[in-house]
Amino acid sequence: MDQNTKQSNIRIGIIGGGVGGATIALQLSKQGANVVLFEKETSLVNGPPMCHLHAGGNLYREISDQQCIELLKQSISTVRLYRDAIDYRPTIVSVPIHDQGHPNDVITRLKKLQTEYAKLINTDPENQVLGPASQYFTLFERQEIEILAQLPTPNQPETPEQWMIAFAKNVDLTQLKFPLILVQEYGISVFRLAAITSLALEKSKNCQLLTNTKVTSVTQDSAKNKWVIEAEREGKKQPFEVDYLINACGFQTGTIDDMVGLLPKRMVEFKAAYISHWSSHQNNWPEIIFYGARGTKHGMTQLTPYPNGYFQIHAMTPEVTLFKDGIVSSKSGSAQPQLPTKYLTKINSQWDPQIINNRTIKAIGKVAGFIPNFGDASVGGPPMFGAQQIPGVDPTLRVADVSFQQNKYARCEIVKASSALPAAHTIINNLIEQGLLPSNTAFNSVVSISNHLTELEISERAENLALERNFPQALAGRICPN
């Protein structure tokens, strides 16, 4: 806790220990609030596949420029907050020949983002976390790529040109429109993020962290003006009284709304990404985006590199990342959208090994359509999967943080991990406005959570989490700047 922060007597309950709930718990603890965090799983930050920072919304051509600008701002704060969970490697953005779009459309938006990024750096030099604004993106014509393909592949690329070499040597240039774009758009490691939040909360004097704990009911005690949370842990039920309740249950947010008696409209989407292993290629690849129309056989393909030849694959097609009936809306009488049982089974237990194998092979095939040699890759582990919440009725919404529908009740509605810190700040402002937290003008400053953690602590916990969740240990690694 900051030395200038006053201790508060308020007790805040947070249900859900995903990136939203964990980040909010850390920020509230820092403000001196007494926090109890409930998480039904054995560790924090489980959920839908997370690997991309989404700075500038470069994956989403369909969203507005304003959403992209908000994602840029939020992602910069996320890098500053979780600097030791970031994969510092750029992203190649490409438009396939079969796609109706053109690189110039992407470039027009990137120029707007570049201008916004420069403004943010001028406002606060600490915002320069994606490299200099002048180098936010680099364009490559076909002739330049052909020249780069003749150069040796560096073990540790540093310049934009060096980052393009492995791609240039392997991609089928006839499949792409030019120019290609290299953006300073980084990755984020879910296992390192889980490690950092867990370690920091375990060391916090103001947070009671309760994993393996399932909330079974939420009621209001009007006489005491308190929320009563009943939770089951180790087969025993226990009541907890809190002054303020935060619902951060991700795709299950509606279940708590039902307990509270609220019926907001919302959507839930089940998605999966697949782990492949390309043993002949190691640690010198950027992330790669091949644009495409979502839901078609040419849906966007995303290739995310990890150490030791592991790659995560998204492909926005019904045969890979998307699922039939995988997006559902809430209906009358309940705030919780009901996913088909087959998807809930996947979330709560295990996948059929044959389905894992089939879908991973199809994912590999999608990438091999652009990078032929990638056809040599094999299944590298279980899929990364989960359900994503989308508040409201717009399935393209990517920027959301918090809603307040009842007194002393906040609903964390983040869609992307980068919205977690803004959600925390919105809730802190609400608490200050209600007089429940002392005013502290410094709370908007962004300080790295891992300042008091060692690299050894983080890496060991991250590797253990990867193994506990049955993933290759390499997925807990990351690419760091020299």
C-alpha positions in Angstrom: 0.0 0.0 0.0 1.2 3.5 -0.8 2.5 5.4 2.3 0.2 8.3 1.5 -2.9 6.1 1.2 -5.3 6.2 4.1 -6.5 2.9 5.5 -10.2 2.4 4.9 -12.7 0.4 7.0 -14.8 -0.6 4.0 -14.9 -4.2 3.1 -15.3 -5.1 -0.5 -16.3 -8.5 -1.9 -15.1 -9.4 -5.4 -16.6 -12.5 -7.0 -14.3 -13.9 -9.8 -10.6 -14.0 -10.0 -10.0 -13.5 -13.7 -7.9 -10.7 -15.0 -10.7 -8.2 -14.2 -11.4 -9.3 -10.7 -7.7 -9.8 -9.8 -6.7 -6.4 -11.2 -9.5 -4.7 -9.4 -8.5 -6.5 -6.2 -4.9 -5.3 -6.5 -5.9 -1.7 -7.2 -8.4 -1.5 -4.3 -5.9 -3.1 -1.9 -3.4 -0.5 -3.0 -6.0 2.2 -2.0 -6.3 0.7 1.5 -9.6 -1.1 1.1 -10.2 -4.5 2.8 -10.8 -6.9 0.0 -12.0 -10.5 -0.1 -11.6 -12.1 -3.5 -13.6 -15.3 -4.3 -12.4 -17.6 -7.1 -13.9 -21.1 -7.7 -10.8 -22.4 -9.5 -7.5 -23.4 -7.9 -5.7 -20.3 -9.4 -6.3 -16.9 -10.8 -6.8 -15.8 -14.4 -8.3 -18.8 -16.1 -10.7 -18.3 -19.0 -10.8 -17.6 -22.7 -7.6 -17.7 -24.7 -5.5 -14.6 -24.2 -2.3 -13.9 -26.1 -2.7 -10.5 -27.8 -2.5 -7.1 -26.2 -5.0 -5.6 -28.8 -3.2 -2.2 -28.8 -5.2 -0.3 -31.4 -7.6 -3.1 -32.2 -5.5 -4.3 -35.1 -7.3 -7.6 -35.2 -10.7 -6.0 -35.7 -11.4 -4.2 -38.9 -15.1 -4.1 -38.1 -14.9 -2.0 -35.0 -15.0 1.8 -34.9 -11.9 4.1 -34.8 -12.9 5.2 -31.4 -12.9 1.7 -30.0 -9.4 1.2 -31.5 -8.2 4.4 -29.9 -9.6 3.3 -26.5 -7.9 -0.1 -26.9 -4.6 1.7 -27.6 -4.9 3.8 -24.4 -6.0 0.8 -22.3 -3.2 -1.4 -23.7 -0.5 1.2 -22.9 -1.7 1.2 -19.3 -1.7 -2.6 -19.3 1.9 -2.8 -20.5 2.9 -0.3 -17.7 0.9 -2.3 -15.1 1.9 -5.8 -16.2 5.2 -5.1 -17.9 6.7 -8.5 -16.9 3.8 -10.4 -18.5 4.3 -8.8 -21.9 5.8 -10.5 -25.0 7.8 -7.8 -26.6 7.6 -8.9 -30.2 5.8 -7.1 -33.0 2.9 -8.3 -35.2 2.7 -8.6 -39.0 -0.7 -7.6 -40.4 -1.4 -8.9 -43.9 -4.4 -8.9 -46.3 -4.8 -12.1 -48.4 -5.5 -12.0 -52.1 -8.9 -13.5 -51.6 -9.9 -10.8 -49.1 -12.1 -7.9 -50.2 -10.0 -5.4 -48.0 -6.9 -3.6 -48.9 -3.8 -2.7 -46.9 -4.4 1.0 -47.4 -7.6 0.7 -45.3 -5.4 -0.7 -42.4 -2.7 1.9 -43.0 -5.3 4.8 -42.8 -6.3 3.6 -39.3 -2.8 3.0 -38.2 -1.9 6.6 -39.0 -4.7 7.8 -36.8 -3.4 5.5 -34.0 0.1 6.7 -34.5 -1.0 10.3 -34.0 -2.9 9.3 -30.8 0.1 7.4 -29.6 2.3 10.4 -30.1 -0.2 12.6 -28.1 -0.2 10.1 -25.3 3.6 10.1 -25.1 3.7 14.0 -25.1 1.2 13.9 -22.2 3.3 11.4 -20.3 6.7 10.1 -21.5 6.1 6.9 -19.5 3.5 6.0 -22.1 6.2 5.2 -24.7 5.9 1.4 -24.2 5.4 0.4 -27.8 8.6 2.0 -29.0 8.8 5.5 -30.5 5.6 6.8 -32.1 7.5 7.4 -35.4 8.2 3.6 -35.5 4.7 2.4 -34.5 4.4 0.6 -37.8 6.6 -0.2 -40.8 5.5 -1.0 -44.4 7.2 -3.6 -46.6 6.7 -4.0 -50.4 7.1 -7.3 -52.1 10.6 -6.6 -53.4 11.8 -5.7 -49.9 10.4 -9.0 -48.6 12.1 -11.0 -51.4 15.4 -9.3 -50.5 14.9 -10.1 -46.7 14.3 -13.7 -47.6 17.9 -14.0 -48.7 19.3 -13.0 -45.4 20.2 -15.3 -42.5 17.5 -15.5 -39.8 18.7 -13.8 -36.6 18.4 -15.6 -33.3 17.2 -12.5 -31.6 15.6 -10.0 -34.0 15.7 -6.4 -33.0 14.9 -4.2 -36.0 11.6 -4.3 -38.0 13.6 -5.8 -40.9 15.1 -8.5 -38.8 11.6 -9.4 -37.4 10.4 -10.0 -41.0 13.1 -12.4 -42.1 11.7 -15.7 -40.8 8.3 -14.8 -42.3 9.9 -13.7 -45.6 11.7 -17.0 -45.9 8.6 -19.1 -45.4 5.5 -17.3 -46.6 3.8 -17.8 -50.0 4.0 -14.2 -51.3 1.5 -15.0 -54.0 -1.2 -15.3 -51.4 -0.9 -11.7 -50.1 -1.6 -8.1 -51.1 1.1 -5.5 -50.5 2.4 -3.7 -48.6 2.7 -5.9 -45.6 2.6 -4.1 -42.2 4.7 -4.7 -39.1 3.1 -3.1 -36.1 4.5 -2.6 -32.6 1.6 -4.7 -31.2 2.8 -7.0 -28.5 1.6 -10.2 -26.8 0.6 -11.0 -23.2 1.3 -14.2 -21.4 -1.7 -15.5 -19.5 0.5 -17.7 -17.3 2.8 -14.8 -16.3 -0.2 -12.6 -15.8 -1.7 -15.2 -13.5 1.6 -15.6 -11.7 2.0 -11.9 -11.1 -1.5 -11.3 -9.9 -1.4 -14.3 -7.6 2.0 -13.4 -6.1 1.1 -9.8 -5.6 -2.3 -10.6 -3.9 -0.7 -13.2 -1.7 1.7 -10.6 -0.4 -1.0 -7.9 0.0 -2.0 -7.1 3.6 -5.4 -5.9 2.5 -6.7 -8.8 0.4 -8.1 -12.1 1.6 -7.6 -14.4 -1.4 -10.0 -17.4 -1.4 -9.4 -19.8 -4.3 -11.2 -23.2 -4.5 -14.2 -21.2 -3.2 -17.6 -21.2 -4.9 -20.2 -18.5 -4.2 -23.6 -20.1 -3.7 -25.8 -17.2 -2.8 -25.8 -13.4 -2.6 -28.4 -11.5 -0.5 -28.8 -8.0 1.0 -29.1 -7.3 4.7 -31.1 -4.1 4.6 -30.9 -3.6 8.4 -27.1 -3.5 8.3 -26.8 -2.1 4.7 -24.5 -5.0 3.8 -24.2 -7.7 1.2 -24.1 -11.3 2.5 -22.1 -13.7 0.3 -22.4 -17.4 1.1 -19.4 -19.4 -0.2 -18.5 -23.0 -0.2 -14.9 -24.0 0.5 -13.6 -27.5 1.3 -17.2 -28.7 1.7 -18.1 -26.1 4.2 -20.4 -23.1 3.7 -19.5 -19.7 5.2 -21.1 -16.3 5.1 -19.1 -13.1 4.4 -20.5 -9.6 5.0 -19.2 -6.9 2.7 -20.1 -3.2 2.3 -19.7 -3.2 -1.5 -20.0 -6.0 -4.0 -18.2 -6.4 -7.3 -19.4 -9.0 -9.8 -16.3 -10.0 -11.9 -17.5 -13.5 -13.0 -16.6 -13.2 -16.7 -19.0 -15.2 -18.8 -20.9 -16.2 -15.7 -21.6 -12.6 -14.6 -25.3 -13.2 -15.2 -25.4 -15.9 -12.5 -24.6 -13.3 -9.8 -27.0 -10.8 -11.5 -29.7 -13.4 -11.1 -28.9 -13.8 -7.4 -29.1 -10.0 -7.0 -32.3 -9.7 -9.0 -31.0 -7.8 -12.0 -31.7 -8.6 -15.7 -29.3 -6.8 -18.0 -28.9 -8.0 -21.5 -25.7 -9.7 -22.4 -24.1 -12.2 -24.7 -21.5 -15.1 -24.2 -19.3 -16.6 -26.8 -17.4 -19.9 -26.6 -14.1 -19.9 -28.5 -10.9 -21.9 -28.6 -7.3 -21.5 -29.8 -5.0 -24.4 -30.6 -1.4 -25.3 -29.6 0.9 -26.5 -32.3 4.6 -27.4 -32.3 6.9 -26.5 -35.2 10.1 -28.0 -34.0 12.3 -26.6 -36.8 11.5 -23.0 -35.8 12.4 -21.5 -32.4 12.3 -18.0 -30.9 12.5 -15.5 -33.8 9.0 -15.1 -35.1 6.6 -12.2 -34.8 2.9 -12.7 -34.3 1.1 -12.9 -37.7 -2.4 -11.8 -38.7 -3.9 -12.9 -42.0 -7.1 -10.9 -42.4 -10.4 -12.6 -43.4 -14.2 -12.4 -43.0 -15.2 -13.8 -39.6 -17.4 -17.0 -39.8 -16.4 -17.9 -43.3 -13.9 -20.5 -44.5 -11.5 -17.6 -45.1 -11.9 -16.2 -41.5 -9.0 -14.3 -40.0 -6.0 -16.5 -39.0 -3.7 -15.5 -36.2 -0.4 -17.2 -35.4 1.1 -16.5 -32.0 4.7 -17.6 -31.3 6.0 -18.9 -28.0 9.5 -20.1 -27.1 10.9 -23.5 -28.3 8.8 -23.8 -31.4 5.3 -23.6 -29.9 2.6 -21.6 -31.7 -0.9 -20.8 -30.8 -3.4 -20.6 -33.6 -6.7 -18.7 -33.9 -8.8 -19.0 -37.1 -12.1 -17.3 -37.1 -13.8 -20.1 -39.0 -16.5 -22.6 -37.8 -14.0 -25.5 -38.0 -11.3 -23.9 -35.8 -11.9 -21.1 -33.3 -15.7 -20.5 -33.7 -18.4 -23.0 -32.9 -21.9 -23.6 -34.1 -24.3 -22.1 -31.6 -21.2 -20.8 -29.7 -22.6 -17.3 -29.2 -25.8 -17.0 -27.2 -27.8 -14.1 -25.6 -29.6 -13.8 -22.3 -33.4 -14.4 -22.4 -36.3 -13.2 -20.4 -36.2 -14.3 -16.8 -32.4 -14.6 -16.5 -29.3 -12.4 -17.0 -27.2 -15.5 -17.8 -26.9 -16.6 -21.4 -27.1 -20.4 -21.6 -24.4 -22.0 -23.7 -25.2 -25.4 -25.1 -24.3 -28.2 -22.7 -21.5 -29.5 -25.0 -19.6 -26.3 -24.5 -20.1 -26.1 -20.8 -18.8 -29.7 -20.6 -15.7 -28.5 -22.4 -15.2 -25.6 -20.0 -15.8 -27.7 -16.9 -14.1 -30.9 -17.7 -12.2 -32.3 -20.6 -12.3 -32.3 -24.4 -12.5 -35.4 -26.5 -8.9 -36.1 -27.6 -10.1 -36.8 -31.2 -11.7 -33.4 -31.4 -8.5 -31.7 -30.1 -6.5 -33.5 -32.7 -9.0 -32.8 -35.6 -9.4 -29.1 -34.8 -5.6 -28.5 -34.2 -4.8 -30.2 -37.5 -7.4 -27.9 -39.3 -5.8 -24.9 -37.6 -2.4 -26.0 -38.8 -3.8 -26.4 -42.3 -5.2 -22.8 -42.2 -1.7 -21.4 -41.4 -0.1 -23.7 -44.0 -2.3 -22.2 -46.7 -0.1 -19.1 -46.2 3.1 -20.6 -44.8 3.4 -24.0 -46.6 6.2 -25.3 -44.4 4.0 -24.9 -41.4 2.2 -28.1 -42.6 5.1 -29.9 -40.8 3.8 -28.7 -37.4 2.1 -31.2 -35.0 -0.3 -31.0 -32.1 1.5 -29.3 -29.3 -0.9 -29.6 -26.4 -4.5 -29.1 -25.4 -6.5 -26.1 -26.7 -6.8 -22.8 -24.8 -10.5 -22.1 -24.6 -13.2 -20.5 -22.7 -16.3 -18.3 -22.9 -16.1 -14.5 -23.4 -18.7 -12.1 -22.0 -20.1 -9.3 -24.3 -22.4 -6.9 -22.4 -25.4 -5.7 -24.3 -26.5 -6.9 -27.8 -23.6 -5.9 -30.1 -21.4 -8.9 -30.8 -18.6 -6.6 -32.2 -18.2 -4.7 -28.9 -14.6 -4.9 -27.7 -14.3 -2.0 -25.3 -16.3 -2.2 -22.0 -15.5 -1.9 -18.4 -18.0 -1.4 -15.6 -21.8 -0.8 -15.1 -23.6 0.3 -12.0 -27.2 -0.8 -11.8 -27.7 -1.0 -8.1 -26.3 0.9 -5.1 -23.0 -0.5 -3.8 -22.9 -3.1 -6.7 -20.5 -2.9 -9.6 -20.5 -5.2 -12.6 -17.2 -5.7 -14.2 -17.9 -6.2 -17.9 -14.5 -6.3 -19.6 -14.3 -8.0 -23.0 -10.5 -7.6 -23.4 -7.8 -7.9 -20.7 -6.6 -4.4 -21.4 -9.9 -3.0 -20.0 -9.2 -4.4 -16.6 -7.3 -1.4 -15.2 -9.9 1.2 -16.5 -12.5 -0.9 -14.8 -10.6 -0.7 -11.5 -10.3 3.1 -11.9 -14.0 3.4 -12.6 -14.9 1.5 -9.5 -12.5 3.5 -7.3 -14.0 6.7 -8.6 -17.5 5.4 -7.7 -16.3 4.4 -4.2 -14.8 7.9 -3.7 -18.0 9.6 -4.9 -20.0 7.6 -2.4 -17.6 8.5 0.4 -16.6 4.9 0.9 -12.9 5.5 0.0 -10.9 8.5 0.9 -10.0 10.7 -2.1 -6.6 9.9 -3.4 -5.6 11.9 -6.5 -2.7 9.6 -7.2 -4.7 6.5 -7.8 -4.7 7.0 -11.6 -0.9 6.7 -11.8 0.1 3.4 -13.2 2.8 1.5 -11.3 4.0 -2.0 -12.4 2.6 -4.6 -10.1 5.8 -6.7 -10.4 8.0 -4.0 -8.9 8.3 -6.0 -5.7 8.5 -9.4 -7.4 11.6 -11.1 -8.7 11.9 -12.6 -12.1 12.6 -16.0 -10.5 9.3 -15.8 -8.5 7.3 -14.9 -11.6 8.8 -17.5 -14.0 8.6 -20.4 -11.5 5.0 -19.7 -10.6 4.1 -19.2 -14.3 5.8 -22.5 -15.3 4.0 -24.3 -12.5 0.7 -22.9 -13.6 1.3 -24.0 -17.1 2.0 -27.5 -16.0 -0.9 -27.6 -13.6 -3.2 -26.7 -16.5 -1.6 -29.4 -18.7 0.1 -27.0 -21.1 3.7 -27.1 -22.3 6.0 -25.3 -19.9 7.3 -23.2 -22.9 4.0 -21.3 -23.0 5.0 -19.7 -19.7 8.0 -18.2 -21.3 8.2 -14.9 -23.2 10.2 -12.7 -25.5 12.0 -9.9 -23.8 13.8 -6.8 -25.1 17.6 -6.9 -24.8 
